[in-house]
Amino acid sequence: MAVKELKPEVYSVGALHPDRRLFDEIIPLPDGTSYNSYLIIGKNKTALIDAVDPAKQDVLIGNLRSMGIKEIHYVISNHAEQDHSGGIPLVLEEYPEAKVVTNIKCKEMLKDLLLIPEERFKVIGDGDTLSLGGKNLKFIIAPWVHWPETMLTYLIEDSILFSCDLFGSHLASDEYSTSVDENKLLKAAKRYYAEIMMPFREHIKRHMEVLQKIKIEMIAPSHGPIYDNPNLIFNAYKDWISDDVKNIVVLPYVSMHGSTLKMVEYLVKALEEKGIVVKPYNLTKTDIGELAMDLVDAATVVLGTPTMLIGPHPSAFYAAYLVNILRPKTKYISIIGSYGWGGRMLEYIKGLLTSIKPELIEPVVVKGYPKQGDFEKIDQLADRIATKHRELKLL
């Protein structure tokens, strides 16, 4: 990533990672990612916001050296996760006068994760400001967006919000949002929201109420393009965090011998004939990011699984767990599937769904290959789903 001046004496100095394909050992990265870091040079002091992932810390240091930066007085740590903070020890080594500026929770995490000594910290609180001389930073503590210690930094004079993970996207790009294809950017941002931010939807609602009272001309997140048109991402987030759902059924499924697959195919056709959009996902092939994106809007989730031993297939177990931890605003859920000689498949799945409270529509579980009476039950399930969608005025 080349050094880029965002405003006078405000620079992007982070790193691209275009060939990274997995994040947190679980999240697919089809477009790589970036680790954004920002340098602010005041008349008296210089501050660095975030310090990139350890894999790219040499790029950060190289950018600072190329600018001839001799002193950094403050390293602002908005978030302790290592893709933001991992380069801090090297920055502190390179700039021994620097202090790590963060909140008390983040300080304790950084001490544990990176072994940064106590004397290198300067602790701030919500609403506190830090003067660099002609440029003043204001700190907004934003817990659970998406860790308990997360905070945002606002550059008052230039109306720039350094938003940490909020409004981010996994794109290996340092472009402005107006220079990126809007559909591609919003898809990447929605994927990022779905995989990382969706479980914290209610917290984001409260924090966005605060942010809407601040003059923001630019949003500089920790990953992906910089928004020189903040309304684009603000309006998208307003939709995603709202309670509104769309006329969509997400249908993650797995089938071992074809019985569950036949049920899935029949249900897809029955729902589509009623005007419902269906998004089936074969769990043996699915990119979980694509599945998560459709969970953002879906009114209904139907999980399809055979019984394996006494419970659901492990892929379906994983999907149910994923739905539970992502906590989408889904209103209804149901289950279809098959069994050979018995088991407690339904009981296991219901036990996984403890963090969400959608209404359970009566499942359809059949013995062996589905028969005429079973298909009639699937038709009834499709009818019930359509009725529920009509009640929500989606049909």
Wavefront OBJ file of the C-alpha trace (Angstrom):
o trace
v 0.000 0.000 0.000
v 1.444 3.332 -1.041
v 1.289 6.301 1.321
v -1.799 8.388 0.548
v -2.648 11.861 1.852
v -6.293 11.979 2.891
v -6.312 15.554 4.131
v -3.443 17.958 4.831
v -1.094 16.147 7.251
v -3.383 13.103 7.445
v -2.054 9.995 5.698
v -2.959 6.383 5.059
v 0.181 4.343 5.773
v -1.097 0.762 6.172
v -0.648 -2.412 4.143
v -2.475 -4.538 1.599
v -2.703 -8.322 1.891
v -4.237 -9.357 -1.458
v -3.310 -13.030 -1.259
v -4.673 -13.735 2.203
v -7.531 -16.195 1.824
v -8.650 -16.966 5.378
v -9.289 -14.710 8.353
v -9.422 -15.941 11.939
v -8.914 -19.414 10.456
v -12.598 -19.471 9.457
v -13.642 -16.502 7.282
v -12.974 -16.831 3.522
v -11.309 -13.797 1.936
v -12.036 -13.983 -1.809
v -10.634 -10.472 -2.309
v -7.877 -10.480 0.300
v -7.888 -7.634 2.804
v -6.060 -4.541 3.970
v -4.763 -3.454 7.361
v -5.333 0.272 7.421
v -3.170 2.533 9.550
v -3.321 6.314 9.644
v -0.736 8.968 10.486
v -1.767 12.403 11.733
v 0.882 15.121 11.978
v 0.020 18.046 14.216
v 2.061 21.154 14.851
v 3.389 19.703 18.094
v 2.769 15.953 18.098
v 2.345 13.053 15.698
v -0.103 10.183 16.162
v -0.441 6.801 14.470
v -3.852 5.114 14.483
v -3.573 1.301 14.450
v -0.444 -0.673 13.604
v -1.441 -3.434 11.119
v -1.188 -7.201 11.293
v 2.235 -8.635 12.236
v 2.477 -10.230 8.785
v 2.687 -6.754 7.234
v 4.324 -4.694 9.976
v 7.463 -4.202 7.872
v 5.327 -2.460 5.234
v 4.049 -0.026 7.859
v 7.546 0.741 9.139
v 8.783 1.118 5.560
v 6.032 3.638 4.801
v 6.879 5.680 7.900
v 10.580 5.655 7.035
v 9.858 6.665 3.446
v 8.047 9.735 4.802
v 11.015 10.634 6.964
v 9.017 10.319 10.177
v 11.500 10.735 13.014
v 9.067 10.894 15.934
v 5.725 9.336 16.761
v 4.398 10.517 20.088
v 1.162 8.527 20.259
v -0.005 5.169 18.920
v -3.802 5.134 19.093
v -5.111 1.614 19.587
v -8.808 1.462 18.739
v -8.956 -2.315 19.143
v -6.678 -4.965 20.653
v -7.176 -7.662 18.017
v -3.833 -8.423 16.415
v -4.749 -7.455 12.862
v -4.959 -3.917 14.274
v -2.422 -4.035 17.058
v 0.129 -6.651 16.081
v 2.651 -4.116 14.806
v 2.571 -1.955 17.947
v 5.637 -3.549 19.612
v 7.739 -2.901 16.499
v 6.463 0.690 16.278
v 7.348 1.225 19.944
v 10.798 -0.167 19.262
v 11.252 2.114 16.256
v 9.841 5.158 18.111
v 10.832 4.747 21.782
v 9.190 8.015 22.834
v 5.728 6.808 21.717
v 2.901 6.112 24.151
v 0.020 3.747 23.405
v -3.205 5.722 23.802
v -6.279 3.624 24.481
v -9.032 2.861 26.995
v -8.517 0.832 30.142
v -10.037 -2.390 28.781
v -7.942 -2.258 25.634
v -4.841 -1.522 27.680
v -5.295 -4.675 29.740
v -5.862 -6.759 26.604
v -2.769 -5.346 24.897
v -0.687 -6.142 27.966
v -1.895 -9.751 27.801
v -1.742 -10.201 24.036
v 1.423 -8.273 23.171
v 3.218 -7.974 26.532
v 3.409 -4.176 26.258
v 4.696 -2.778 29.563
v 2.536 -0.604 31.804
v 4.670 2.521 31.411
v 4.098 2.685 27.664
v 0.375 3.456 28.038
v -1.702 6.617 28.233
v -5.292 5.763 29.233
v -8.242 7.815 27.980
v -12.004 7.686 28.510
v -15.128 8.269 26.450
v -15.257 11.830 25.109
v -11.662 12.618 26.031
v -9.595 14.614 23.549
v -5.934 14.636 22.638
v -4.288 17.695 21.098
v -1.571 17.284 18.494
v -1.388 21.020 17.835
v -3.964 22.254 15.328
v -5.420 18.765 15.136
v -7.500 17.356 17.965
v -8.591 13.760 18.402
v -11.787 12.827 20.234
v -12.306 9.284 21.490
v -15.645 7.490 21.335
v -15.802 4.313 23.408
v -17.908 1.807 21.435
v -18.007 -1.495 23.322
v -19.151 -4.611 21.476
v -18.439 -3.225 18.023
v -17.185 -5.885 17.951
v -15.030 -6.509 21.073
v -15.723 -5.106 24.571
v -12.781 -2.662 24.373
v -13.431 -1.216 20.905
v -13.294 2.535 20.453
v -13.467 4.987 17.549
v -11.306 8.057 16.990
v -12.634 11.296 15.507
v -10.388 13.982 14.031
v -12.349 17.107 14.831
v -10.818 19.648 12.431
v -11.030 17.382 9.380
v -14.299 15.601 10.291
v -12.735 12.171 9.783
v -14.043 9.170 11.711
v -11.446 6.435 12.178
v -14.077 3.770 12.682
v -12.021 0.662 13.497
v -13.857 -2.475 12.291
v -17.187 -0.656 12.007
v -17.989 0.035 8.311
v -15.002 -2.079 7.228
v -14.724 -4.539 4.350
v -12.282 -7.256 3.431
v -11.009 -5.785 0.182
v -7.317 -5.448 -0.641
v -7.818 -1.829 -1.647
v -6.673 1.569 -0.405
v -8.933 3.450 -2.819
v -11.640 5.942 -1.946
v -15.137 4.507 -2.051
v -16.060 6.762 -4.981
v -13.290 5.093 -7.004
v -14.509 1.526 -6.346
v -17.402 -0.212 -8.085
v -20.315 0.486 -5.740
v -21.888 -2.967 -6.058
v -18.573 -4.701 -5.346
v -17.894 -2.464 -2.354
v -21.338 -2.886 -0.810
v -21.180 -6.657 -1.305
v -17.817 -6.785 0.476
v -19.090 -4.499 3.242
v -22.219 -6.620 3.684
v -20.143 -9.796 3.851
v -17.962 -8.143 6.506
v -21.022 -6.980 8.462
v -22.624 -10.431 8.240
v -19.562 -12.348 9.377
v -18.298 -9.993 12.069
v -20.772 -7.270 13.030
v -24.225 -8.878 12.793
v -24.131 -10.469 16.273
v -23.755 -6.949 17.691
v -26.611 -5.362 15.739
v -28.346 -3.852 18.773
v -25.097 -2.295 20.018
v -24.403 -0.842 16.573
v -27.858 0.761 16.553
v -27.027 2.686 19.722
v -23.594 3.750 18.512
v -24.940 4.921 15.163
v -27.375 7.193 16.975
v -24.334 8.899 18.501
v -22.425 9.048 15.219
v -25.341 10.645 13.372
v -24.961 13.692 15.628
v -21.347 14.217 14.521
v -20.216 15.941 11.337
v -18.494 13.202 9.349
v -17.010 13.981 5.944
v -14.885 10.853 5.674
v -14.901 7.391 7.260
v -11.520 5.672 7.515
v -12.071 2.055 8.654
v -9.424 -0.479 9.609
v -10.089 -2.684 6.573
v -10.988 -1.858 2.997
v -11.635 1.372 1.091
v -11.979 4.783 2.732
v -15.421 6.324 2.458
v -15.290 9.803 0.977
v -19.084 9.475 0.648
v -20.078 8.377 4.175
v -23.798 8.237 3.372
v -23.231 5.195 1.168
v -22.161 2.978 4.053
v -24.320 4.741 6.657
v -27.478 4.051 4.648
v -26.467 0.451 4.023
v -25.885 -0.139 7.730
v -29.234 1.466 8.610
v -30.914 -1.184 6.475
v -28.824 -4.089 7.763
v -29.275 -3.255 11.455
v -32.982 -2.497 11.152
v -35.614 -5.037 12.174
v -36.902 -5.234 8.599
v -36.598 -8.556 6.783
v -37.115 -9.488 3.149
v -39.177 -12.111 1.357
v -36.310 -14.610 1.472
v -35.952 -18.163 2.751
v -32.366 -19.262 3.350
v -32.071 -23.030 3.080
v -28.715 -24.481 4.174
v -28.720 -28.235 3.742
v -26.669 -31.421 3.532
v -27.746 -34.787 2.138
v -25.885 -38.093 2.435
v -27.969 -40.421 0.256
v -30.411 -38.135 -1.530
v -33.443 -38.257 0.762
v -32.949 -34.806 2.286
v -31.903 -33.402 -1.098
v -35.217 -34.540 -2.621
v -37.072 -32.762 0.189
v -35.018 -29.617 -0.337
v -35.656 -29.575 -4.080
v -39.382 -30.061 -3.530
v -39.564 -27.291 -0.920
v -37.594 -24.869 -3.098
v -40.050 -25.357 -5.962
v -43.092 -25.082 -3.670
v -41.867 -21.826 -2.150
v -40.849 -20.272 -5.455
v -44.308 -21.030 -6.874
v -45.696 -18.899 -4.048
v -43.464 -15.953 -4.965
v -40.847 -16.475 -2.245
v -37.151 -16.038 -3.007
v -35.217 -19.126 -1.896
v -31.453 -19.244 -1.306
v -30.372 -22.909 -1.011
v -26.838 -23.651 0.200
v -25.214 -27.069 -0.070
v -23.199 -27.086 3.144
v -20.518 -29.368 1.700
v -19.639 -26.689 -0.865
v -20.816 -23.402 0.630
v -18.739 -20.285 1.199
v -19.959 -19.361 4.672
v -19.569 -15.676 3.818
v -22.197 -15.999 1.084
v -24.509 -17.807 3.491
v -23.958 -15.168 6.178
v -24.781 -12.365 3.741
v -28.170 -13.872 2.941
v -28.879 -14.346 6.641
v -28.743 -10.550 7.027
v -32.105 -10.113 5.256
v -33.887 -13.470 5.395
v -37.313 -13.650 6.983
v -37.051 -17.422 7.315
v -34.345 -20.058 7.687
v -35.033 -23.719 6.941
v -32.269 -26.161 7.830
v -32.117 -29.433 5.907
v -30.254 -32.417 7.374
v -30.288 -36.167 7.555
v -29.882 -37.900 10.884
v -26.362 -39.177 11.466
v -26.210 -41.676 14.330
v -28.584 -39.934 16.747
v -28.155 -36.286 15.755
v -27.890 -33.956 12.753
v -25.130 -34.275 10.202
v -22.025 -32.388 11.474
v -22.278 -29.881 8.592
v -25.852 -29.055 9.628
v -24.794 -28.912 13.274
v -22.169 -26.342 12.257
v -24.719 -24.347 10.233
v -27.149 -24.225 13.164
v -24.321 -23.114 15.441
v -23.355 -20.433 12.919
v -26.920 -19.099 12.726
v -27.046 -19.009 16.514
v -23.824 -17.041 16.999
v -24.437 -14.628 14.098
v -27.892 -13.838 15.528
v -29.658 -12.643 12.375
v -33.010 -10.845 12.594
v -34.744 -13.892 11.076
v -38.372 -14.161 12.170
v -39.066 -17.856 11.477
v -37.118 -21.078 11.422
v -37.916 -24.654 10.472
v -36.168 -27.977 9.848
v -36.580 -30.641 7.219
v -34.754 -33.932 6.969
v -34.770 -37.682 7.219
v -33.762 -40.557 9.466
v -33.208 -44.274 9.133
v -33.930 -45.858 12.483
v -34.452 -43.020 14.963
v -32.492 -40.368 16.805
v -32.812 -36.928 18.368
v -31.918 -34.713 15.442
v -34.598 -32.094 16.149
v -33.717 -31.957 19.837
v -30.041 -31.359 19.058
v -30.751 -28.529 16.602
v -33.242 -26.815 18.890
v -30.654 -26.987 21.657
v -28.201 -25.080 19.496
v -30.544 -22.158 18.819
v -30.449 -20.441 22.200
v -29.275 -16.950 21.214
v -32.038 -16.236 18.711
v -35.795 -16.321 19.247
v -37.483 -16.878 15.886
v -40.825 -18.637 15.784
v -40.411 -22.343 15.031
v -42.596 -23.516 12.155
v -43.418 -27.210 12.528
v -40.548 -29.259 11.050
v -40.945 -32.061 8.526
v -38.786 -35.092 9.314
v -39.410 -38.315 7.404
v -38.299 -41.929 7.671
v -36.192 -42.985 4.720
v -36.887 -41.630 1.254
v -39.810 -39.129 1.160
v -43.158 -40.566 0.079
v -46.372 -38.985 -1.169
v -47.603 -38.167 2.313
v -44.270 -36.566 3.141
v -44.437 -34.318 0.089
v -47.890 -33.217 1.222
v -46.355 -32.202 4.563
v -43.697 -30.195 2.704
v -46.480 -28.440 0.775
v -48.094 -27.604 4.112
v -44.779 -26.235 5.384
v -44.505 -24.033 2.278
v -48.073 -22.823 2.888
v -47.277 -21.928 6.498
v -44.124 -20.051 5.482
v -46.069 -18.124 2.827
v -48.751 -17.243 5.389
v -46.098 -15.931 7.779
v -44.514 -13.837 5.016
v -47.927 -12.401 4.122
v -48.467 -11.460 7.769
v -45.239 -9.474 7.557
v -46.531 -7.890 4.314
v -43.624 -9.407 2.381
v -45.956 -11.072 -0.127
l 1 2 3 4 5 6 7 8 9 10 11 12 13 14 15 16 17 18 19 20 21 22 23 24 25 26 27 28 29 30 31 32 33 34 35 36 37 38 39 40 41 42 43 44 45 46 47 48 49 50 51 52 53 54 55 56 57 58 59 60 61 62 63 64 65 66 67 68 69 70 71 72 73 74 75 76 77 78 79 80 81 82 83 84 85 86 87 88 89 90 91 92 93 94 95 96 97 98 99 100 101 102 103 104 105 106 107 108 109 110 111 112 113 114 115 116 117 118 119 120 121 122 123 124 125 126 127 128 129 130 131 132 133 134 135 136 137 138 139 140 141 142 143 144 145 146 147 148 149 150 151 152 153 154 155 156 157 158 159 160 161 162 163 164 165 166 167 168 169 170 171 172 173 174 175 176 177 178 179 180 181 182 183 184 185 186 187 188 189 190 191 192 193 194 195 196 197 198 199 200 201 202 203 204 205 206 207 208 209 210 211 212 213 214 215 216 217 218 219 220 221 222 223 224 225 226 227 228 229 230 231 232 233 234 235 236 237 238 239 240 241 242 243 244 245 246 247 248 249 250 251 252 253 254 255 256 257 258 259 260 261 262 263 264 265 266 267 268 269 270 271 272 273 274 275 276 277 278 279 280 281 282 283 284 285 286 287 288 289 290 291 292 293 294 295 296 297 298 299 300 301 302 303 304 305 306 307 308 309 310 311 312 313 314 315 316 317 318 319 320 321 322 323 324 325 326 327 328 329 330 331 332 333 334 335 336 337 338 339 340 341 342 343 344 345 346 347 348 349 350 351 352 353 354 355 356 357 358 359 360 361 362 363 364 365 366 367 368 369 370 371 372 373 374 375 376 377 378 379 380 381 382 383 384 385 386 387 388 389 390 391 392 393 394 395
